[in-house]
């Protein structure tokens, strides 16, 4: 087949269809159930020579082979997960591995099958009948990956959380009316295994289903709210770019001012930035959201099993929204599509799963010369590459943000609806907060891992720990005011800590490339988010499965296909097979191809203000150039100018700012 536009591009529909057929030819007498068909990224050693010739404008060699990663089951053994690596370019299966002791990620067809089996099962319908709901009401369910509390459990299980819906509005908030029972289904057989009756009080006592005590739902649908309570003083705010956007797109390759990069996409990670260069200089090979885990802090069974790995268990890509104009992104928007496969091997287009647009983020830098009264102002123009994933009740909005000062920001926003559970009215428990009558929202954490694969002026880099410390006894400091940076090179793979008292940060340096002004190695520094790490005790499955969230900083030596912080398979996992394993290797990580990982997040003790839909919680991690340039890289950005910006005075305000420049007047 003809090569795709670029070796880093996501898998295409044609490649999915070809990979499916190649695997079917391998098993002509077997029925295959497909779980995932996605890009299997080329070994870096095959890609880097191609990228270097591209960066230098040289004649390009033949692109590396394109490969697909396939998870699948054979009908003769539906309990056994298999993994294949298919060379689409050569038309052959390169490797097949049977994985008897892992569960693959959740797929849409499976999720719907479990949901439907639960809704129709006679035992479940008996429990619904016992609720004695009013006419027109019904019960729906959210199937969750089961979690882990038994090292011997090998069934593929789903815990179905049940909710009452009182009306037919498509946005009715069923999370406001949780039901007191929870069926558990085997996803391979779609058979009911048992029903958990949920604890309704502070202890672990539970009882069989009783008639529902009516309470009003807390709604967010505008169809169900009193229109007289809606705000009426909000006027339109529109983003206008009369000359079009400042970015250019060719396939998945983007140019924006001095930035160039490839917009990758995987079913697990969602958007991925690859081959990121600035003004022709290499900065990063691959940037991604690697994993996240959401452990819940309620010891009452079955809540102790609630621990989602939203990337590994299902996938940020698989759960991504098809974005709409005027909603998630404003202004002039470029969309990118994604593609997934059904259980039968058909291709499904996921339109507009990534939006790209420019934003004005306020002042980038400014200075007023108080002697002359003249002012220079540069607006902070940013390029946003964003996706939104809905994982049952929760929404995660993930964005890469590039700016004109050569910074790269990872921005995560958590919103959506908190996971709810029933509780007797008047009862309080320390494991959550009452957010509506008879509704408890449990304490939980959102713990993320960002994977940073650097290429700072090349691929041989070193991670350096920098502390800011007072002058030492051997330093000349007669007035006791001196402080300095103390730097320690990370020499061995492992997990490392942050220290706010020392203003600790981590830099990625290229020790063979020296800044001509400072005399220091060129670098990018990580502005991390100091966060509470995994709270669960180390002997718990919660902690063992998510050890990546036990330390904020990890350094490993690059190896192909080590992409996901908790390991490749997290669904009902019993231990972390990612960083918990890779960081223990006695690898030398100085002046070599290294990977820097940052774990961070938020500990969420819900509030009534988080209901019915939670206002967004935003977290931002930044990569900043440090000794990478000779001066402020945004010094060449055109100064802010009214003739270009076309701002408008509000009637009745002073007209002193109507000039075409941004001059200020200082009085001393």
DRENLUM-914853 format. One record per residue (C-alpha): x, z negated, y; residue number from 1. Coordinates in steps of 0.25 Angstrom, whole numbers, padded with zeros to 4 digits. Example, Ala and Ser with C-alpha at 12.3 -4.5 7.8 and 13.67 -1.06 7.14 Angstrom:
2
east;up;north;nr
0049;-0031;-0018;1
0055;-0029;-0004;2
//
This chain:
668
east;up;north;nr
0000;0000;0000;1
0004;0002;0014;2
0011;-0010;0020;3
0003;-0019;0030;4
0007;-0019;0045;5
0016;-0031;0043;6
0022;-0039;0031;7
0017;-0052;0037;8
0002;-0047;0038;9
-0009;-0054;0031;10
-0014;-0048;0018;11
-0023;-0036;0021;12
-0036;-0032;0014;13
-0030;-0021;0007;14
-0019;-0030;0002;15
-0029;-0040;-0003;16
-0037;-0029;-0011;17
-0024;-0024;-0017;18
-0019;-0038;-0021;19
-0032;-0041;-0027;20
-0031;-0028;-0035;21
-0017;-0030;-0040;22
-0021;-0044;-0045;23
-0033;-0038;-0052;24
-0024;-0028;-0059;25
-0015;-0039;-0064;26
-0028;-0046;-0071;27
-0036;-0034;-0075;28
-0044;-0042;-0085;29
-0046;-0054;-0076;30
-0056;-0057;-0065;31
-0049;-0063;-0053;32
-0054;-0073;-0043;33
-0046;-0071;-0031;34
-0044;-0084;-0022;35
-0034;-0078;-0012;36
-0027;-0065;-0008;37
-0018;-0067;0003;38
-0004;-0063;0008;39
0008;-0067;0000;40
0018;-0067;0011;41
0031;-0059;0009;42
0044;-0067;0007;43
0050;-0070;0020;44
0063;-0063;0015;45
0055;-0050;0014;46
0048;-0051;0027;47
0059;-0056;0037;48
0068;-0043;0037;49
0055;-0035;0040;50
0051;-0044;0051;51
0065;-0044;0057;52
0066;-0029;0058;53
0052;-0029;0064;54
0057;-0039;0074;55
0069;-0031;0078;56
0062;-0018;0079;57
0069;-0012;0067;58
0064;-0003;0056;59
0056;-0010;0047;60
0058;-0011;0032;61
0047;-0009;0021;62
0038;-0022;0023;63
0038;-0032;0012;64
0028;-0032;0001;65
0014;-0037;0004;66
0009;-0048;-0006;67
-0003;-0056;-0009;68
-0006;-0070;-0013;69
-0018;-0071;-0023;70
-0024;-0083;-0028;71
-0034;-0080;-0040;72
-0041;-0085;-0053;73
-0043;-0077;-0065;74
-0057;-0078;-0071;75
-0051;-0082;-0085;76
-0045;-0095;-0078;77
-0053;-0098;-0065;78
-0046;-0111;-0064;79
-0032;-0106;-0063;80
-0027;-0101;-0049;81
-0017;-0089;-0049;82
-0008;-0084;-0038;83
-0003;-0070;-0037;84
0007;-0063;-0028;85
0003;-0049;-0027;86
0013;-0038;-0021;87
0003;-0029;-0014;88
0013;-0020;-0009;89
0018;-0017;-0023;90
0005;-0019;-0030;91
0009;-0030;-0040;92
0007;-0044;-0043;93
0020;-0051;-0041;94
0017;-0065;-0046;95
0005;-0073;-0052;96
0005;-0088;-0054;97
-0006;-0097;-0061;98
-0008;-0110;-0054;99
-0015;-0119;-0064;100
-0014;-0132;-0055;101
-0018;-0128;-0041;102
-0031;-0124;-0034;103
-0031;-0112;-0025;104
-0038;-0112;-0011;105
-0053;-0111;-0009;106
-0059;-0097;-0007;107
-0072;-0093;-0001;108
-0079;-0088;-0013;109
-0075;-0101;-0021;110
-0080;-0110;-0009;111
-0093;-0103;-0008;112
-0095;-0104;-0023;113
-0093;-0119;-0023;114
-0102;-0120;-0011;115
-0113;-0112;-0018;116
-0111;-0120;-0031;117
-0113;-0133;-0024;118
-0125;-0129;-0016;119
-0132;-0124;-0029;120
-0128;-0135;-0039;121
-0140;-0142;-0045;122
-0133;-0156;-0044;123
-0129;-0153;-0029;124
-0144;-0149;-0026;125
-0148;-0162;-0033;126
-0140;-0170;-0023;127
-0145;-0161;-0011;128
-0160;-0164;-0016;129
-0157;-0179;-0015;130
-0154;-0178;-0001;131
-0168;-0175;0002;132
-0165;-0166;0014;133
-0175;-0161;0024;134
-0181;-0147;0022;135
-0172;-0136;0026;136
-0159;-0144;0024;137
-0148;-0140;0014;138
-0135;-0145;0009;139
-0122;-0137;0010;140
-0108;-0140;0005;141
-0093;-0138;0009;142
-0084;-0136;-0003;143
-0071;-0143;-0001;144
-0058;-0141;-0009;145
-0059;-0154;-0017;146
-0046;-0160;-0013;147
-0038;-0169;-0023;148
-0039;-0183;-0029;149
-0035;-0180;-0044;150
-0022;-0174;-0048;151
-0029;-0169;-0061;152
-0040;-0162;-0055;153
-0039;-0147;-0058;154
-0054;-0142;-0055;155
-0056;-0134;-0043;156
-0065;-0143;-0035;157
-0073;-0142;-0022;158
-0080;-0154;-0015;159
-0093;-0150;-0009;160
-0096;-0158;0003;161
-0111;-0157;0006;162
-0119;-0156;0019;163
-0133;-0156;0024;164
-0138;-0144;0032;165
-0152;-0147;0039;166
-0154;-0133;0046;167
-0150;-0119;0044;168
-0142;-0117;0057;169
-0129;-0110;0053;170
-0121;-0120;0061;171
-0128;-0133;0056;172
-0118;-0144;0054;173
-0119;-0148;0040;174
-0107;-0157;0041;175
-0116;-0167;0049;176
-0124;-0170;0036;177
-0115;-0172;0025;178
-0121;-0175;0011;179
-0117;-0187;0002;180
-0113;-0179;-0010;181
-0102;-0169;-0013;182
-0101;-0160;-0025;183
-0088;-0156;-0032;184
-0087;-0142;-0038;185
-0078;-0135;-0047;186
-0075;-0122;-0039;187
-0071;-0114;-0052;188
-0084;-0117;-0059;189
-0092;-0120;-0047;190
-0097;-0132;-0055;191
-0101;-0146;-0049;192
-0091;-0156;-0054;193
-0097;-0169;-0047;194
-0104;-0174;-0035;195
-0097;-0184;-0026;196
-0107;-0193;-0019;197
-0100;-0196;-0005;198
-0098;-0210;0000;199
-0107;-0214;0011;200
-0101;-0227;0015;201
-0088;-0234;0018;202
-0085;-0236;0003;203
-0085;-0227;-0009;204
-0099;-0229;-0013;205
-0108;-0217;-0014;206
-0122;-0214;-0019;207
-0130;-0203;-0024;208
-0137;-0194;-0014;209
-0148;-0199;-0007;210
-0158;-0193;0003;211
-0152;-0189;0016;212
-0154;-0198;0028;213
-0157;-0187;0039;214
-0147;-0187;0051;215
-0146;-0176;0061;216
-0134;-0166;0060;217
-0124;-0165;0071;218
-0125;-0150;0074;219
-0116;-0141;0082;220
-0124;-0128;0080;221
-0129;-0123;0094;222
-0142;-0120;0087;223
-0144;-0134;0083;224
-0140;-0141;0096;225
-0149;-0143;0108;226
-0145;-0132;0117;227
-0148;-0141;0129;228
-0135;-0149;0125;229
-0126;-0137;0125;230
-0117;-0136;0137;231
-0121;-0126;0148;232
-0110;-0127;0158;233
-0100;-0119;0151;234
-0097;-0105;0156;235
-0089;-0094;0149;236
-0074;-0094;0148;237
-0069;-0080;0144;238
-0055;-0075;0141;239
-0052;-0062;0147;240
-0040;-0053;0145;241
-0043;-0041;0153;242
-0030;-0033;0149;243
-0031;-0037;0134;244
-0023;-0047;0126;245
-0008;-0048;0127;246
-0005;-0047;0112;247
-0003;-0035;0103;248
-0007;-0034;0088;249
-0003;-0024;0078;250
-0009;-0028;0064;251
-0005;-0043;0063;252
0007;-0042;0072;253
0005;-0048;0086;254
0013;-0047;0099;255
0010;-0056;0110;256
0020;-0056;0122;257
0033;-0060;0115;258
0027;-0065;0102;259
0025;-0056;0090;260
0020;-0061;0076;261
0011;-0058;0064;262
-0003;-0064;0062;263
-0003;-0067;0048;264
-0015;-0073;0040;265
-0017;-0080;0027;266
-0029;-0085;0020;267
-0023;-0099;0019;268
-0016;-0100;0033;269
-0024;-0091;0042;270
-0016;-0085;0053;271
-0001;-0085;0052;272
0010;-0081;0062;273
0021;-0073;0056;274
0034;-0067;0062;275
0033;-0073;0075;276
0043;-0068;0086;277
0044;-0070;0100;278
0051;-0060;0109;279
0057;-0054;0097;280
0063;-0067;0092;281
0059;-0073;0078;282
0051;-0086;0079;283
0043;-0089;0067;284
0041;-0082;0054;285
0027;-0088;0050;286
0018;-0099;0056;287
0006;-0104;0049;288
-0004;-0116;0047;289
0001;-0119;0033;290
-0009;-0130;0028;291
-0018;-0141;0032;292
-0024;-0153;0025;293
-0036;-0161;0029;294
-0036;-0175;0021;295
-0048;-0184;0023;296
-0046;-0199;0025;297
-0058;-0204;0017;298
-0055;-0212;0004;299
-0070;-0211;-0001;300
-0071;-0201;-0012;301
-0072;-0189;-0012;302
-0067;-0189;0003;303
-0053;-0192;-0002;304
-0052;-0178;-0008;305
-0055;-0172;0006;306
-0042;-0165;0009;307
-0043;-0150;0013;308
-0031;-0141;0014;309
-0038;-0131;0022;310
-0027;-0120;0021;311
-0023;-0122;0007;312
-0037;-0125;0001;313
-0044;-0114;0008;314
-0036;-0107;0019;315
-0036;-0106;0034;316
-0037;-0091;0033;317
-0048;-0091;0023;318
-0057;-0101;0031;319
-0054;-0093;0044;320
-0066;-0089;0053;321
-0068;-0075;0058;322
-0067;-0077;0073;323
-0076;-0072;0083;324
-0074;-0067;0097;325
-0076;-0077;0108;326
-0076;-0089;0099;327
-0063;-0093;0093;328
-0054;-0085;0102;329
-0056;-0080;0116;330
-0052;-0068;0124;331
-0046;-0056;0118;332
-0045;-0058;0103;333
-0037;-0052;0091;334
-0042;-0055;0078;335
-0035;-0054;0064;336
-0043;-0053;0051;337
-0040;-0060;0038;338
-0043;-0057;0023;339
-0047;-0064;0011;340
-0051;-0061;-0003;341
-0064;-0065;-0011;342
-0064;-0071;-0025;343
-0066;-0057;-0030;344
-0054;-0051;-0022;345
-0062;-0044;-0011;346
-0056;-0044;0003;347
-0064;-0052;0014;348
-0060;-0049;0028;349
-0059;-0061;0037;350
-0061;-0055;0051;351
-0055;-0062;0064;352
-0049;-0074;0057;353
-0038;-0074;0067;354
-0039;-0072;0082;355
-0028;-0070;0092;356
-0030;-0071;0107;357
-0023;-0075;0120;358
-0026;-0088;0128;359
-0022;-0094;0141;360
-0017;-0108;0138;361
-0015;-0113;0152;362
-0002;-0114;0159;363
0011;-0110;0151;364
0021;-0115;0162;365
0020;-0117;0177;366
0030;-0121;0188;367
0027;-0123;0203;368
0040;-0123;0212;369
0036;-0134;0221;370
0046;-0129;0232;371
0039;-0116;0233;372
0025;-0119;0228;373
0026;-0107;0218;374
0021;-0108;0204;375
0023;-0101;0191;376
0013;-0102;0180;377
0012;-0095;0166;378
-0001;-0096;0158;379
0001;-0100;0144;380
-0004;-0087;0137;381
-0005;-0090;0122;382
-0009;-0081;0109;383
-0018;-0088;0099;384
-0019;-0083;0085;385
-0030;-0092;0079;386
-0039;-0094;0067;387
-0051;-0103;0064;388
-0054;-0108;0050;389
-0066;-0115;0045;390
-0064;-0124;0033;391
-0078;-0129;0030;392
-0081;-0139;0041;393
-0068;-0138;0049;394
-0062;-0127;0058;395
-0047;-0125;0060;396
-0042;-0116;0072;397
-0028;-0112;0070;398
-0020;-0104;0080;399
-0006;-0100;0083;400
-0004;-0099;0098;401
0008;-0092;0104;402
0012;-0093;0119;403
0021;-0087;0129;404
0032;-0098;0128;405
0034;-0094;0114;406
0027;-0106;0108;407
0018;-0105;0095;408
0007;-0115;0094;409
-0001;-0119;0081;410
-0014;-0123;0085;411
-0024;-0130;0076;412
-0038;-0134;0080;413
-0047;-0142;0071;414
-0062;-0141;0073;415
-0075;-0139;0065;416
-0083;-0150;0058;417
-0077;-0163;0052;418
-0079;-0165;0037;419
-0091;-0175;0036;420
-0096;-0184;0025;421
-0109;-0193;0024;422
-0109;-0208;0027;423
-0120;-0218;0028;424
-0125;-0220;0042;425
-0119;-0233;0048;426
-0107;-0233;0039;427
-0092;-0231;0045;428
-0080;-0228;0037;429
-0065;-0228;0041;430
-0063;-0214;0035;431
-0071;-0206;0046;432
-0080;-0206;0057;433
-0096;-0205;0058;434
-0098;-0192;0066;435
-0113;-0191;0064;436
-0124;-0199;0057;437
-0120;-0201;0042;438
-0108;-0192;0044;439
-0093;-0196;0042;440
-0082;-0187;0046;441
-0069;-0191;0038;442
-0055;-0194;0044;443
-0046;-0183;0040;444
-0033;-0176;0044;445
-0030;-0161;0047;446
-0015;-0159;0043;447
-0009;-0145;0046;448
0004;-0139;0042;449
0010;-0128;0051;450
0021;-0119;0044;451
0032;-0114;0053;452
0041;-0103;0047;453
0051;-0101;0058;454
0060;-0089;0062;455
0067;-0094;0074;456
0076;-0083;0078;457
0077;-0081;0063;458
0074;-0087;0050;459
0085;-0098;0048;460
0079;-0110;0056;461
0081;-0125;0056;462
0071;-0135;0059;463
0076;-0146;0069;464
0070;-0160;0071;465
0071;-0164;0086;466
0069;-0178;0091;467
0070;-0183;0105;468
0078;-0195;0106;469
0085;-0205;0116;470
0100;-0203;0119;471
0108;-0209;0108;472
0118;-0220;0110;473
0130;-0210;0110;474
0123;-0202;0121;475
0126;-0204;0136;476
0113;-0210;0141;477
0117;-0221;0151;478
0102;-0221;0157;479
0095;-0221;0143;480
0086;-0210;0147;481
0092;-0198;0138;482
0085;-0192;0126;483
0088;-0180;0118;484
0084;-0171;0106;485
0090;-0175;0093;486
0089;-0163;0083;487
0090;-0164;0068;488
0090;-0151;0059;489
0081;-0152;0047;490
0090;-0148;0035;491
0081;-0151;0024;492
0066;-0147;0020;493
0057;-0159;0022;494
0046;-0165;0030;495
0049;-0171;0043;496
0042;-0180;0054;497
0038;-0180;0069;498
0042;-0191;0078;499
0035;-0192;0091;500
0044;-0203;0096;501
0055;-0193;0095;502
0048;-0181;0100;503
0052;-0175;0087;504
0050;-0160;0085;505
0055;-0149;0076;506
0062;-0136;0080;507
0065;-0124;0072;508
0079;-0119;0076;509
0087;-0107;0073;510
0101;-0113;0074;511
0108;-0099;0074;512
0101;-0095;0087;513
0105;-0103;0099;514
0097;-0103;0113;515
0107;-0098;0123;516
0102;-0107;0134;517
0100;-0121;0126;518
0111;-0118;0116;519
0101;-0123;0105;520
0095;-0116;0093;521
0083;-0108;0095;522
0071;-0115;0090;523
0056;-0117;0090;524
0051;-0132;0090;525
0038;-0137;0084;526
0029;-0145;0092;527
0023;-0153;0081;528
0010;-0161;0081;529
0013;-0176;0077;530
0002;-0179;0068;531
-0003;-0190;0058;532
0001;-0184;0044;533
-0006;-0186;0031;534
-0013;-0200;0031;535
-0016;-0200;0016;536
-0007;-0209;0007;537
0004;-0201;0001;538
-0001;-0204;-0013;539
-0014;-0197;-0010;540
-0017;-0183;-0014;541
-0021;-0180;0000;542
-0006;-0183;0004;543
0000;-0177;-0008;544
-0007;-0164;-0006;545
-0004;-0163;0009;546
0010;-0168;0010;547
0013;-0157;0021;548
0005;-0166;0030;549
0013;-0179;0028;550
0024;-0174;0037;551
0023;-0166;0050;552
0036;-0157;0049;553
0041;-0150;0036;554
0053;-0141;0035;555
0055;-0132;0023;556
0064;-0120;0019;557
0056;-0107;0019;558
0051;-0102;0006;559
0041;-0090;0004;560
0027;-0095;0001;561
0029;-0109;0006;562
0018;-0108;0016;563
0008;-0119;0014;564
0012;-0134;0017;565
0004;-0140;0006;566
0007;-0129;-0004;567
0000;-0117;-0009;568
-0012;-0124;-0016;569
-0019;-0136;-0009;570
-0033;-0135;-0015;571
-0034;-0148;-0024;572
-0019;-0149;-0023;573
-0012;-0162;-0028;574
0000;-0161;-0019;575
0007;-0154;-0008;576
0015;-0142;-0014;577
0020;-0137;-0001;578
0028;-0145;0009;579
0028;-0157;0000;580
0036;-0148;-0010;581
0044;-0139;-0001;582
0049;-0149;0009;583
0056;-0157;-0003;584
0065;-0145;-0006;585
0080;-0148;-0002;586
0080;-0136;0006;587
0090;-0134;0018;588
0081;-0130;0030;589
0093;-0128;0040;590
0095;-0114;0046;591
0086;-0107;0036;592
0072;-0102;0034;593
0063;-0115;0036;594
0049;-0118;0038;595
0044;-0129;0047;596
0030;-0136;0044;597
0022;-0145;0053;598
0011;-0154;0048;599
0001;-0159;0058;600
-0013;-0162;0061;601
-0024;-0172;0065;602
-0030;-0184;0059;603
-0045;-0183;0062;604
-0054;-0195;0063;605
-0067;-0189;0066;606
-0075;-0192;0078;607
-0090;-0189;0081;608
-0085;-0180;0092;609
-0079;-0171;0080;610
-0094;-0168;0076;611
-0101;-0159;0074;612
-0089;-0150;0076;613
-0076;-0156;0080;614
-0069;-0152;0093;615
-0056;-0145;0090;616
-0043;-0153;0087;617
-0031;-0145;0091;618
-0017;-0146;0086;619
-0005;-0138;0091;620
0009;-0136;0086;621
0019;-0128;0094;622
0031;-0121;0091;623
0040;-0120;0104;624
0053;-0112;0106;625
0065;-0121;0108;626
0078;-0115;0113;627
0072;-0102;0108;628
0072;-0096;0122;629
0081;-0096;0134;630
0069;-0100;0143;631
0054;-0102;0144;632
0049;-0090;0136;633
0036;-0089;0144;634
0044;-0088;0157;635
0041;-0073;0157;636
0026;-0074;0156;637
0019;-0069;0169;638
0015;-0080;0178;639
0001;-0084;0179;640
-0006;-0075;0190;641
-0020;-0075;0196;642
-0019;-0060;0197;643
-0018;-0059;0182;644
-0026;-0071;0178;645
-0038;-0069;0187;646
-0043;-0083;0188;647
-0055;-0086;0196;648
-0059;-0097;0206;649
-0071;-0105;0203;650
-0080;-0105;0215;651
-0078;-0116;0225;652
-0063;-0119;0221;653
-0051;-0117;0230;654
-0046;-0103;0231;655
-0031;-0107;0233;656
-0027;-0102;0220;657
-0032;-0087;0221;658
-0018;-0081;0223;659
-0012;-0072;0213;660
-0001;-0081;0210;661
-0001;-0096;0204;662
0007;-0102;0216;663
0005;-0117;0218;664
0007;-0125;0230;665
0015;-0138;0229;666
0015;-0149;0239;667
0026;-0160;0239;668
//
